Amino acid sequence: MAAQRYWVIGGDFSCMDFKTLRSGTQTILGPFESREDAKSEWKRVSFEHKSSATARFSIVLENAA
């Protein structure tokens, strides 16, 4: 069984509905071996973008088949 891997993804969206990323702002960070490590990175990157209401980042778990 493979270990679970986590990623932090997101960027700056075109509006507050958070459906369309602005070109060139896409961010993919990871992989992280634990959710705690991913959460730490999520906090860091979210804090860096705290002044942008249209920036959003999420932690996702890689789908292991």
CHARMM-style PDB file with segment names, atoms N, HN, CA, C and O in Angstrom:
ATOM      1  N   MET     1       0.844  -1.178   0.000  1.00  0.00      PROA
ATOM      2  CA  MET     1       0.000   0.000   0.000  1.00  0.00      PROA
ATOM      3  C   MET     1       0.890   1.243   0.000  1.00  0.00      PROA
ATOM      4  O   MET     1       1.796   1.364   0.825  1.00  0.00      PROA
ATOM      5  N   ALA     2       0.636   2.138  -0.902  1.00  0.00      PROA
ATOM      6  HN  ALA     2      -0.099   2.040  -1.573  1.00  0.00      PROA
ATOM      7  CA  ALA     2       1.421   3.361  -1.021  1.00  0.00      PROA
ATOM      8  C   ALA     2       1.017   4.354   0.057  1.00  0.00      PROA
ATOM      9  O   ALA     2      -0.136   4.398   0.484  1.00  0.00      PROA
ATOM     10  N   ALA     3       1.987   5.147   0.486  1.00  0.00      PROA
ATOM     11  HN  ALA     3       2.924   5.111   0.138  1.00  0.00      PROA
ATOM     12  CA  ALA     3       1.697   6.193   1.465  1.00  0.00      PROA
ATOM     13  C   ALA     3       0.844   7.278   0.826  1.00  0.00      PROA
ATOM     14  O   ALA     3       0.929   7.528  -0.376  1.00  0.00      PROA
ATOM     15  N   GLN     4       0.036   7.908   1.636  1.00  0.00      PROA
ATOM     16  HN  GLN     4      -0.033   7.705   2.612  1.00  0.00      PROA
ATOM     17  CA  GLN     4      -0.784   9.004   1.134  1.00  0.00      PROA
ATOM     18  C   GLN     4       0.082  10.235   0.940  1.00  0.00      PROA
ATOM     19  O   GLN     4       1.007  10.488   1.711  1.00  0.00      PROA
ATOM     20  N   ARG     5      -0.231  11.003  -0.109  1.00  0.00      PROA
ATOM     21  HN  ARG     5      -0.982  10.798  -0.735  1.00  0.00      PROA
ATOM     22  CA  ARG     5       0.494  12.244  -0.368  1.00  0.00      PROA
ATOM     23  C   ARG     5      -0.506  13.381  -0.466  1.00  0.00      PROA
ATOM     24  O   ARG     5      -1.605  13.227  -0.998  1.00  0.00      PROA
ATOM     25  N   TYR     6      -0.100  14.513   0.055  1.00  0.00      PROA
ATOM     26  HN  TYR     6       0.793  14.638   0.487  1.00  0.00      PROA
ATOM     27  CA  TYR     6      -0.944  15.700   0.077  1.00  0.00      PROA
ATOM     28  C   TYR     6      -0.315  16.797  -0.763  1.00  0.00      PROA
ATOM     29  O   TYR     6       0.907  16.873  -0.896  1.00  0.00      PROA
ATOM     30  N   TRP     7      -1.164  17.646  -1.329  1.00  0.00      PROA
ATOM     31  HN  TRP     7      -2.156  17.584  -1.221  1.00  0.00      PROA
ATOM     32  CA  TRP     7      -0.735  18.768  -2.153  1.00  0.00      PROA
ATOM     33  C   TRP     7      -1.475  20.019  -1.702  1.00  0.00      PROA
ATOM     34  O   TRP     7      -2.598  19.934  -1.205  1.00  0.00      PROA
ATOM     35  N   VAL     8      -0.853  21.172  -1.874  1.00  0.00      PROA
ATOM     36  HN  VAL     8       0.059  21.241  -2.278  1.00  0.00      PROA
ATOM     37  CA  VAL     8      -1.514  22.454  -1.656  1.00  0.00      PROA
ATOM     38  C   VAL     8      -1.655  23.084  -3.034  1.00  0.00      PROA
ATOM     39  O   VAL     8      -0.667  23.304  -3.734  1.00  0.00      PROA
ATOM     40  N   ILE     9      -2.887  23.368  -3.411  1.00  0.00      PROA
ATOM     41  HN  ILE     9      -3.690  23.190  -2.842  1.00  0.00      PROA
ATOM     42  CA  ILE     9      -3.142  23.920  -4.741  1.00  0.00      PROA
ATOM     43  C   ILE     9      -3.999  25.182  -4.625  1.00  0.00      PROA
ATOM     44  O   ILE     9      -4.725  25.364  -3.648  1.00  0.00      PROA
ATOM     45  N   GLY    10      -3.906  26.039  -5.622  1.00  0.00      PROA
ATOM     46  HN  GLY    10      -3.315  25.891  -6.415  1.00  0.00      PROA
ATOM     47  CA  GLY    10      -4.745  27.228  -5.637  1.00  0.00      PROA
ATOM     48  C   GLY    10      -4.117  28.339  -6.450  1.00  0.00      PROA
ATOM     49  O   GLY    10      -3.336  28.095  -7.370  1.00  0.00      PROA
ATOM     50  N   GLY    11      -4.474  29.567  -6.094  1.00  0.00      PROA
ATOM     51  HN  GLY    11      -5.109  29.765  -5.347  1.00  0.00      PROA
ATOM     52  CA  GLY    11      -3.974  30.735  -6.798  1.00  0.00      PROA
ATOM     53  C   GLY    11      -4.936  31.893  -6.657  1.00  0.00      PROA
ATOM     54  O   GLY    11      -5.757  31.927  -5.741  1.00  0.00      PROA
ATOM     55  N   ASP    12      -4.828  32.842  -7.572  1.00  0.00      PROA
ATOM     56  HN  ASP    12      -4.161  32.815  -8.316  1.00  0.00      PROA
ATOM     57  CA  ASP    12      -5.667  34.028  -7.568  1.00  0.00      PROA
ATOM     58  C   ASP    12      -6.780  33.833  -8.597  1.00  0.00      PROA
ATOM     59  O   ASP    12      -6.512  33.603  -9.776  1.00  0.00      PROA
ATOM     60  N   PHE    13      -8.021  33.925  -8.144  1.00  0.00      PROA
ATOM     61  HN  PHE    13      -8.239  34.111  -7.187  1.00  0.00      PROA
ATOM     62  CA  PHE    13      -9.175  33.691  -9.000  1.00  0.00      PROA
ATOM     63  C   PHE    13      -9.664  34.995  -9.612  1.00  0.00      PROA
ATOM     64  O   PHE    13      -9.386  36.077  -9.095  1.00  0.00      PROA
ATOM     65  N   SER    14     -10.387  34.884 -10.706  1.00  0.00      PROA
ATOM     66  HN  SER    14     -10.613  34.005 -11.125  1.00  0.00      PROA
ATOM     67  CA  SER    14     -10.855  36.068 -11.430  1.00  0.00      PROA
ATOM     68  C   SER    14     -11.965  36.809 -10.701  1.00  0.00      PROA
ATOM     69  O   SER    14     -12.144  38.008 -10.912  1.00  0.00      PROA
ATOM     70  N   CYS    15     -12.720  36.111  -9.838  1.00  0.00      PROA
ATOM     71  HN  CYS    15     -12.574  35.137  -9.667  1.00  0.00      PROA
ATOM     72  CA  CYS    15     -13.769  36.771  -9.055  1.00  0.00      PROA
ATOM     73  C   CYS    15     -14.076  35.921  -7.817  1.00  0.00      PROA
ATOM     74  O   CYS    15     -13.494  34.855  -7.614  1.00  0.00      PROA
ATOM     75  N   MET    16     -14.987  36.413  -7.013  1.00  0.00      PROA
ATOM     76  HN  MET    16     -15.459  37.278  -7.178  1.00  0.00      PROA
ATOM     77  CA  MET    16     -15.270  35.780  -5.722  1.00  0.00      PROA
ATOM     78  C   MET    16     -16.067  34.473  -5.811  1.00  0.00      PROA
ATOM     79  O   MET    16     -16.372  33.871  -4.782  1.00  0.00      PROA
ATOM     80  N   ASP    17     -16.406  34.029  -7.021  1.00  0.00      PROA
ATOM     81  HN  ASP    17     -16.158  34.518  -7.857  1.00  0.00      PROA
ATOM     82  CA  ASP    17     -17.071  32.728  -7.118  1.00  0.00      PROA
ATOM     83  C   ASP    17     -16.048  31.588  -7.138  1.00  0.00      PROA
ATOM     84  O   ASP    17     -16.425  30.418  -7.065  1.00  0.00      PROA
ATOM     85  N   PHE    18     -14.766  31.919  -7.237  1.00  0.00      PROA
ATOM     86  HN  PHE    18     -14.459  32.869  -7.296  1.00  0.00      PROA
ATOM     87  CA  PHE    18     -13.655  30.964  -7.151  1.00  0.00      PROA
ATOM     88  C   PHE    18     -13.789  29.811  -8.148  1.00  0.00      PROA
ATOM     89  O   PHE    18     -13.545  28.655  -7.805  1.00  0.00      PROA
ATOM     90  N   LYS    19     -14.181  30.137  -9.389  1.00  0.00      PROA
ATOM     91  HN  LYS    19     -14.379  31.077  -9.668  1.00  0.00      PROA
ATOM     92  CA  LYS    19     -14.316  29.100 -10.414  1.00  0.00      PROA
ATOM     93  C   LYS    19     -13.217  29.164 -11.466  1.00  0.00      PROA
ATOM     94  O   LYS    19     -12.870  28.138 -12.051  1.00  0.00      PROA
ATOM     95  N   THR    20     -12.661  30.351 -11.718  1.00  0.00      PROA
ATOM     96  HN  THR    20     -12.943  31.184 -11.243  1.00  0.00      PROA
ATOM     97  CA  THR    20     -11.668  30.502 -12.777  1.00  0.00      PROA
ATOM     98  C   THR    20     -10.405  31.160 -12.240  1.00  0.00      PROA
ATOM     99  O   THR    20     -10.429  32.292 -11.758  1.00  0.00      PROA
ATOM    100  N   LEU    21      -9.301  30.424 -12.333  1.00  0.00      PROA
ATOM    101  HN  LEU    21      -9.281  29.504 -12.725  1.00  0.00      PROA
ATOM    102  CA  LEU    21      -8.011  30.975 -11.908  1.00  0.00      PROA
ATOM    103  C   LEU    21      -7.499  31.979 -12.929  1.00  0.00      PROA
ATOM    104  O   LEU    21      -7.666  31.792 -14.134  1.00  0.00      PROA
ATOM    105  N   ARG    22      -6.883  33.033 -12.446  1.00  0.00      PROA
ATOM    106  HN  ARG    22      -6.748  33.185 -11.467  1.00  0.00      PROA
ATOM    107  CA  ARG    22      -6.212  33.970 -13.345  1.00  0.00      PROA
ATOM    108  C   ARG    22      -4.970  33.286 -13.901  1.00  0.00      PROA
ATOM    109  O   ARG    22      -4.222  32.637 -13.170  1.00  0.00      PROA
ATOM    110  N   SER    23      -4.766  33.439 -15.190  1.00  0.00      PROA
ATOM    111  HN  SER    23      -5.374  33.967 -15.784  1.00  0.00      PROA
ATOM    112  CA  SER    23      -3.636  32.822 -15.864  1.00  0.00      PROA
ATOM    113  C   SER    23      -2.316  33.239 -15.209  1.00  0.00      PROA
ATOM    114  O   SER    23      -2.090  34.416 -14.929  1.00  0.00      PROA
ATOM    115  N   GLY    24      -1.471  32.271 -14.978  1.00  0.00      PROA
ATOM    116  HN  GLY    24      -1.655  31.314 -15.206  1.00  0.00      PROA
ATOM    117  CA  GLY    24      -0.154  32.535 -14.407  1.00  0.00      PROA
ATOM    118  C   GLY    24      -0.103  32.551 -12.892  1.00  0.00      PROA
ATOM    119  O   GLY    24       0.975  32.699 -12.317  1.00  0.00      PROA
ATOM    120  N   THR    25      -1.248  32.401 -12.227  1.00  0.00      PROA
ATOM    121  HN  THR    25      -2.124  32.280 -12.694  1.00  0.00      PROA
ATOM    122  CA  THR    25      -1.243  32.418 -10.761  1.00  0.00      PROA
ATOM    123  C   THR    25      -1.400  31.024 -10.152  1.00  0.00      PROA
ATOM    124  O   THR    25      -1.403  30.877  -8.929  1.00  0.00      PROA
ATOM    125  N   GLN    26      -1.528  30.019 -10.985  1.00  0.00      PROA
ATOM    126  HN  GLN    26      -1.526  30.138 -11.978  1.00  0.00      PROA
ATOM    127  CA  GLN    26      -1.719  28.659 -10.498  1.00  0.00      PROA
ATOM    128  C   GLN    26      -0.527  28.255  -9.632  1.00  0.00      PROA
ATOM    129  O   GLN    26       0.630  28.482  -9.986  1.00  0.00      PROA
ATOM    130  N   THR    27      -0.848  27.646  -8.481  1.00  0.00      PROA
ATOM    131  HN  THR    27      -1.788  27.462  -8.194  1.00  0.00      PROA
ATOM    132  CA  THR    27       0.188  27.206  -7.562  1.00  0.00      PROA
ATOM    133  C   THR    27      -0.072  25.762  -7.186  1.00  0.00      PROA
ATOM    134  O   THR    27      -1.187  25.401  -6.808  1.00  0.00      PROA
ATOM    135  N   ILE    28       0.963  24.935  -7.291  1.00  0.00      PROA
ATOM    136  HN  ILE    28       1.868  25.229  -7.598  1.00  0.00      PROA
ATOM    137  CA  ILE    28       0.904  23.548  -6.845  1.00  0.00      PROA
ATOM    138  C   ILE    28       2.139  23.323  -5.987  1.00  0.00      PROA
ATOM    139  O   ILE    28       3.267  23.439  -6.465  1.00  0.00      PROA
ATOM    140  N   LEU    29       1.920  23.005  -4.726  1.00  0.00      PROA
ATOM    141  HN  LEU    29       1.003  22.911  -4.338  1.00  0.00      PROA
ATOM    142  CA  LEU    29       3.021  22.787  -3.791  1.00  0.00      PROA
ATOM    143  C   LEU    29       2.938  21.373  -3.236  1.00  0.00      PROA
ATOM    144  O   LEU    29       1.855  20.907  -2.881  1.00  0.00      PROA
ATOM    145  N   GLY    30       4.062  20.694  -3.160  1.00  0.00      PROA
ATOM    146  HN  GLY    30       4.942  21.073  -3.448  1.00  0.00      PROA
ATOM    147  CA  GLY    30       4.076  19.338  -2.623  1.00  0.00      PROA
ATOM    148  C   GLY    30       4.866  18.428  -3.527  1.00  0.00      PROA
ATOM    149  O   GLY    30       5.534  18.892  -4.451  1.00  0.00      PROA
ATOM    150  N   PRO    31       4.799  17.165  -3.278  1.00  0.00      PROA
ATOM    151  CA  PRO    31       3.908  16.490  -2.347  1.00  0.00      PROA
ATOM    152  C   PRO    31       4.420  16.562  -0.900  1.00  0.00      PROA
ATOM    153  O   PRO    31       5.608  16.751  -0.641  1.00  0.00      PROA
ATOM    154  N   PHE    32       3.469  16.401   0.024  1.00  0.00      PROA
ATOM    155  HN  PHE    32       2.504  16.247  -0.187  1.00  0.00      PROA
ATOM    156  CA  PHE    32       3.771  16.336   1.447  1.00  0.00      PROA
ATOM    157  C   PHE    32       3.356  14.961   1.941  1.00  0.00      PROA
ATOM    158  O   PHE    32       2.319  14.437   1.537  1.00  0.00      PROA
ATOM    159  N   GLU    33       4.148  14.390   2.798  1.00  0.00      PROA
ATOM    160  HN  GLU    33       4.991  14.816   3.126  1.00  0.00      PROA
ATOM    161  CA  GLU    33       3.885  13.035   3.286  1.00  0.00      PROA
ATOM    162  C   GLU    33       2.849  13.001   4.402  1.00  0.00      PROA
ATOM    163  O   GLU    33       2.293  11.944   4.699  1.00  0.00      PROA
ATOM    164  N   SER    34       2.586  14.149   5.024  1.00  0.00      PROA
ATOM    165  HN  SER    34       3.038  15.007   4.783  1.00  0.00      PROA
ATOM    166  CA  SER    34       1.573  14.187   6.083  1.00  0.00      PROA
ATOM    167  C   SER    34       0.657  15.383   5.893  1.00  0.00      PROA
ATOM    168  O   SER    34       1.036  16.389   5.294  1.00  0.00      PROA
ATOM    169  N   ARG    35      -0.551  15.254   6.414  1.00  0.00      PROA
ATOM    170  HN  ARG    35      -0.858  14.436   6.900  1.00  0.00      PROA
ATOM    171  CA  ARG    35      -1.506  16.360   6.356  1.00  0.00      PROA
ATOM    172  C   ARG    35      -0.988  17.548   7.173  1.00  0.00      PROA
ATOM    173  O   ARG    35      -1.228  18.701   6.815  1.00  0.00      PROA
ATOM    174  N   GLU    36      -0.288  17.269   8.251  1.00  0.00      PROA
ATOM    175  HN  GLU    36      -0.092  16.333   8.542  1.00  0.00      PROA
ATOM    176  CA  GLU    36       0.251  18.334   9.090  1.00  0.00      PROA
ATOM    177  C   GLU    36       1.269  19.176   8.322  1.00  0.00      PROA
ATOM    178  O   GLU    36       1.274  20.402   8.440  1.00  0.00      PROA
ATOM    179  N   ASP    37       2.126  18.528   7.539  1.00  0.00      PROA
ATOM    180  HN  ASP    37       2.121  17.533   7.442  1.00  0.00      PROA
ATOM    181  CA  ASP    37       3.105  19.261   6.716  1.00  0.00      PROA
ATOM    182  C   ASP    37       2.396  20.101   5.659  1.00  0.00      PROA
ATOM    183  O   ASP    37       2.770  21.249   5.418  1.00  0.00      PROA
ATOM    184  N   ALA    38       1.380  19.529   5.034  1.00  0.00      PROA
ATOM    185  HN  ALA    38       1.076  18.597   5.230  1.00  0.00      PROA
ATOM    186  CA  ALA    38       0.616  20.264   4.024  1.00  0.00      PROA
ATOM    187  C   ALA    38      -0.110  21.444   4.666  1.00  0.00      PROA
ATOM    188  O   ALA    38      -0.174  22.525   4.080  1.00  0.00      PROA
ATOM    189  N   LYS    39      -0.651  21.246   5.853  1.00  0.00      PROA
ATOM    190  HN  LYS    39      -0.599  20.369   6.329  1.00  0.00      PROA
ATOM    191  CA  LYS    39      -1.354  22.328   6.541  1.00  0.00      PROA
ATOM    192  C   LYS    39      -0.406  23.467   6.885  1.00  0.00      PROA
ATOM    193  O   LYS    39      -0.780  24.636   6.793  1.00  0.00      PROA
ATOM    194  N   SER    40       0.802  23.137   7.277  1.00  0.00      PROA
ATOM    195  HN  SER    40       1.105  22.187   7.352  1.00  0.00      PROA
ATOM    196  CA  SER    40       1.802  24.158   7.574  1.00  0.00      PROA
ATOM    197  C   SER    40       2.108  24.990   6.330  1.00  0.00      PROA
ATOM    198  O   SER    40       2.208  26.215   6.406  1.00  0.00      PROA
ATOM    199  N   GLU    41       2.256  24.328   5.197  1.00  0.00      PROA
ATOM    200  HN  GLU    41       2.175  23.333   5.136  1.00  0.00      PROA
ATOM    201  CA  GLU    41       2.517  25.040   3.938  1.00  0.00      PROA
ATOM    202  C   GLU    41       1.290  25.840   3.495  1.00  0.00      PROA
ATOM    203  O   GLU    41       1.427  26.951   2.984  1.00  0.00      PROA
ATOM    204  N   TRP    42       0.101  25.286   3.687  1.00  0.00      PROA
ATOM    205  HN  TRP    42      -0.011  24.383   4.102  1.00  0.00      PROA
ATOM    206  CA  TRP    42      -1.135  25.995   3.364  1.00  0.00      PROA
ATOM    207  C   TRP    42      -1.235  27.293   4.173  1.00  0.00      PROA
ATOM    208  O   TRP    42      -1.598  28.339   3.635  1.00  0.00      PROA
ATOM    209  N   LYS    43      -0.912  27.219   5.456  1.00  0.00      PROA
ATOM    210  HN  LYS    43      -0.616  26.369   5.893  1.00  0.00      PROA
ATOM    211  CA  LYS    43      -0.935  28.416   6.300  1.00  0.00      PROA
ATOM    212  C   LYS    43       0.051  29.458   5.790  1.00  0.00      PROA
ATOM    213  O   LYS    43      -0.271  30.644   5.727  1.00  0.00      PROA
ATOM    214  N   ARG    44       1.254  29.016   5.425  1.00  0.00      PROA
ATOM    215  HN  ARG    44       1.515  28.052   5.476  1.00  0.00      PROA
ATOM    216  CA  ARG    44       2.283  29.936   4.949  1.00  0.00      PROA
ATOM    217  C   ARG    44       1.841  30.640   3.671  1.00  0.00      PROA
ATOM    218  O   ARG    44       1.899  31.867   3.590  1.00  0.00      PROA
ATOM    219  N   VAL    45       1.404  29.884   2.681  1.00  0.00      PROA
ATOM    220  HN  VAL    45       1.357  28.887   2.747  1.00  0.00      PROA
ATOM    221  CA  VAL    45       1.030  30.473   1.389  1.00  0.00      PROA
ATOM    222  C   VAL    45      -0.246  31.308   1.519  1.00  0.00      PROA
ATOM    223  O   VAL    45      -0.379  32.331   0.847  1.00  0.00      PROA
ATOM    224  N   SER    46      -1.172  30.893   2.362  1.00  0.00      PROA
ATOM    225  HN  SER    46      -1.063  30.062   2.908  1.00  0.00      PROA
ATOM    226  CA  SER    46      -2.390  31.676   2.580  1.00  0.00      PROA
ATOM    227  C   SER    46      -2.055  33.009   3.237  1.00  0.00      PROA
ATOM    228  O   SER    46      -2.625  34.040   2.880  1.00  0.00      PROA
ATOM    229  N   PHE    47      -1.136  32.992   4.191  1.00  0.00      PROA
ATOM    230  HN  PHE    47      -0.672  32.155   4.481  1.00  0.00      PROA
ATOM    231  CA  PHE    47      -0.726  34.227   4.854  1.00  0.00      PROA
ATOM    232  C   PHE    47      -0.054  35.180   3.868  1.00  0.00      PROA
ATOM    233  O   PHE    47      -0.252  36.393   3.940  1.00  0.00      PROA
ATOM    234  N   GLU    48       0.735  34.637   2.954  1.00  0.00      PROA
ATOM    235  HN  GLU    48       0.896  33.652   2.895  1.00  0.00      PROA
ATOM    236  CA  GLU    48       1.391  35.474   1.938  1.00  0.00      PROA
ATOM    237  C   GLU    48       0.375  36.208   1.058  1.00  0.00      PROA
ATOM    238  O   GLU    48       0.664  37.294   0.556  1.00  0.00      PROA
ATOM    239  N   HSD    49      -0.793  35.630   0.872  1.00  0.00      PROA
ATOM    240  HN  HSD    49      -1.027  34.748   1.280  1.00  0.00      PROA
ATOM    241  CA  HSD    49      -1.814  36.200  -0.004  1.00  0.00      PROA
ATOM    242  C   HSD    49      -3.002  36.765   0.784  1.00  0.00      PROA
ATOM    243  O   HSD    49      -4.081  36.946   0.221  1.00  0.00      PROA
ATOM    244  N   LYS    50      -2.818  37.041   2.063  1.00  0.00      PROA
ATOM    245  HN  LYS    50      -1.941  36.894   2.521  1.00  0.00      PROA
ATOM    246  CA  LYS    50      -3.945  37.459   2.906  1.00  0.00      PROA
ATOM    247  C   LYS    50      -4.594  38.764   2.456  1.00  0.00      PROA
ATOM    248  O   LYS    50      -5.758  39.010   2.772  1.00  0.00      PROA
ATOM    249  N   SER    51      -3.865  39.601   1.728  1.00  0.00      PROA
ATOM    250  HN  SER    51      -2.919  39.401   1.471  1.00  0.00      PROA
ATOM    251  CA  SER    51      -4.443  40.870   1.290  1.00  0.00      PROA
ATOM    252  C   SER    51      -5.257  40.735  -0.001  1.00  0.00      PROA
ATOM    253  O   SER    51      -5.834  41.717  -0.469  1.00  0.00      PROA
ATOM    254  N   SER    52      -5.310  39.544  -0.574  1.00  0.00      PROA
ATOM    255  HN  SER    52      -4.842  38.746  -0.194  1.00  0.00      PROA
ATOM    256  CA  SER    52      -6.067  39.324  -1.811  1.00  0.00      PROA
ATOM    257  C   SER    52      -7.326  38.518  -1.511  1.00  0.00      PROA
ATOM    258  O   SER    52      -7.252  37.339  -1.166  1.00  0.00      PROA
ATOM    259  N   ALA    53      -8.480  39.166  -1.645  1.00  0.00      PROA
ATOM    260  HN  ALA    53      -8.540  40.124  -1.925  1.00  0.00      PROA
ATOM    261  CA  ALA    53      -9.750  38.487  -1.371  1.00  0.00      PROA
ATOM    262  C   ALA    53     -10.059  37.393  -2.379  1.00  0.00      PROA
ATOM    263  O   ALA    53     -10.895  36.530  -2.114  1.00  0.00      PROA
ATOM    264  N   THR    54      -9.401  37.415  -3.524  1.00  0.00      PROA
ATOM    265  HN  THR    54      -8.721  38.116  -3.738  1.00  0.00      PROA
ATOM    266  CA  THR    54      -9.689  36.416  -4.555  1.00  0.00      PROA
ATOM    267  C   THR    54      -8.668  35.284  -4.590  1.00  0.00      PROA
ATOM    268  O   THR    54      -8.704  34.451  -5.495  1.00  0.00      PROA
ATOM    269  N   ALA    55      -7.763  35.243  -3.625  1.00  0.00      PROA
ATOM    270  HN  ALA    55      -7.734  35.921  -2.889  1.00  0.00      PROA
ATOM    271  CA  ALA    55      -6.799  34.137  -3.550  1.00  0.00      PROA
ATOM    272  C   ALA    55      -7.372  33.039  -2.665  1.00  0.00      PROA
ATOM    273  O   ALA    55      -7.955  33.301  -1.612  1.00  0.00      PROA
ATOM    274  N   ARG    56      -7.193  31.817  -3.116  1.00  0.00      PROA
ATOM    275  HN  ARG    56      -6.719  31.605  -3.970  1.00  0.00      PROA
ATOM    276  CA  ARG    56      -7.680  30.678  -2.342  1.00  0.00      PROA
ATOM    277  C   ARG    56      -6.753  29.489  -2.568  1.00  0.00      PROA
ATOM    278  O   ARG    56      -6.292  29.236  -3.681  1.00  0.00      PROA
ATOM    279  N   PHE    57      -6.494  28.771  -1.481  1.00  0.00      PROA
ATOM    280  HN  PHE    57      -6.869  28.977  -0.577  1.00  0.00      PROA
ATOM    281  CA  PHE    57      -5.646  27.589  -1.533  1.00  0.00      PROA
ATOM    282  C   PHE    57      -6.321  26.473  -0.761  1.00  0.00      PROA
ATOM    283  O   PHE    57      -7.021  26.719   0.222  1.00  0.00      PROA
ATOM    284  N   SER    58      -6.108  25.240  -1.211  1.00  0.00      PROA
ATOM    285  HN  SER    58      -5.540  25.041  -2.010  1.00  0.00      PROA
ATOM    286  CA  SER    58      -6.724  24.072  -0.590  1.00  0.00      PROA
ATOM    287  C   SER    58      -5.697  22.963  -0.444  1.00  0.00      PROA
ATOM    288  O   SER    58      -4.711  22.900  -1.178  1.00  0.00      PROA
ATOM    289  N   ILE    59      -5.951  22.099   0.514  1.00  0.00      PROA
ATOM    290  HN  ILE    59      -6.752  22.150   1.111  1.00  0.00      PROA
ATOM    291  CA  ILE    59      -5.156  20.890   0.679  1.00  0.00      PROA
ATOM    292  C   ILE    59      -5.928  19.755   0.022  1.00  0.00      PROA
ATOM    293  O   ILE    59      -7.112  19.561   0.297  1.00  0.00      PROA
ATOM    294  N   VAL    60      -5.260  19.012  -0.839  1.00  0.00      PROA
ATOM    295  HN  VAL    60      -4.298  19.170  -1.062  1.00  0.00      PROA
ATOM    296  CA  VAL    60      -5.904  17.866  -1.483  1.00  0.00      PROA
ATOM    297  C   VAL    60      -5.092  16.609  -1.244  1.00  0.00      PROA
ATOM    298  O   VAL    60      -3.864  16.646  -1.168  1.00  0.00      PROA
ATOM    299  N   LEU    61      -5.790  15.512  -1.129  1.00  0.00      PROA
ATOM    300  HN  LEU    61      -6.787  15.482  -1.191  1.00  0.00      PROA
ATOM    301  CA  LEU    61      -5.170  14.207  -0.959  1.00  0.00      PROA
ATOM    302  C   LEU    61      -5.083  13.551  -2.315  1.00  0.00      PROA
ATOM    303  O   LEU    61      -6.075  13.470  -3.039  1.00  0.00      PROA
ATOM    304  N   GLU    62      -3.903  13.084  -2.661  1.00  0.00      PROA
ATOM    305  HN  GLU    62      -3.097  13.150  -2.073  1.00  0.00      PROA
ATOM    306  CA  GLU    62      -3.704  12.409  -3.932  1.00  0.00      PROA
ATOM    307  C   GLU    62      -4.515  11.125  -3.950  1.00  0.00      PROA
ATOM    308  O   GLU    62      -4.517  10.371  -2.977  1.00  0.00      PROA
ATOM    309  N   ASN    63      -5.198  10.877  -5.048  1.00  0.00      PROA
ATOM    310  HN  ASN    63      -5.197  11.490  -5.839  1.00  0.00      PROA
ATOM    311  CA  ASN    63      -6.007   9.690  -5.198  1.00  0.00      PROA
ATOM    312  C   ASN    63      -5.112   8.518  -5.582  1.00  0.00      PROA
ATOM    313  O   ASN    63      -4.682   8.410  -6.730  1.00  0.00      PROA
ATOM    314  N   ALA    64      -4.837   7.653  -4.631  1.00  0.00      PROA
ATOM    315  HN  ALA    64      -5.187   7.742  -3.698  1.00  0.00      PROA
ATOM    316  CA  ALA    64      -4.010   6.471  -4.899  1.00  0.00      PROA
ATOM    317  C   ALA    64      -4.903   5.352  -5.388  1.00  0.00      PROA
ATOM    318  O   ALA    64      -5.851   4.952  -4.711  1.00  0.00      PROA
ATOM    319  N   ALA    65      -4.593   4.855  -6.563  1.00  0.00      PROA
ATOM    320  HN  ALA    65      -3.823   5.180  -7.113  1.00  0.00      PROA
ATOM    321  CA  ALA    65      -5.410   3.783  -7.144  1.00  0.00      PROA
ATOM    322  C   ALA    65      -5.003   2.441  -6.578  1.00  0.00      PROA
ATOM    323  OT1 ALA    65      -5.576   1.416  -6.945  1.00  0.00      PROA
TER     324      ALA     65
END
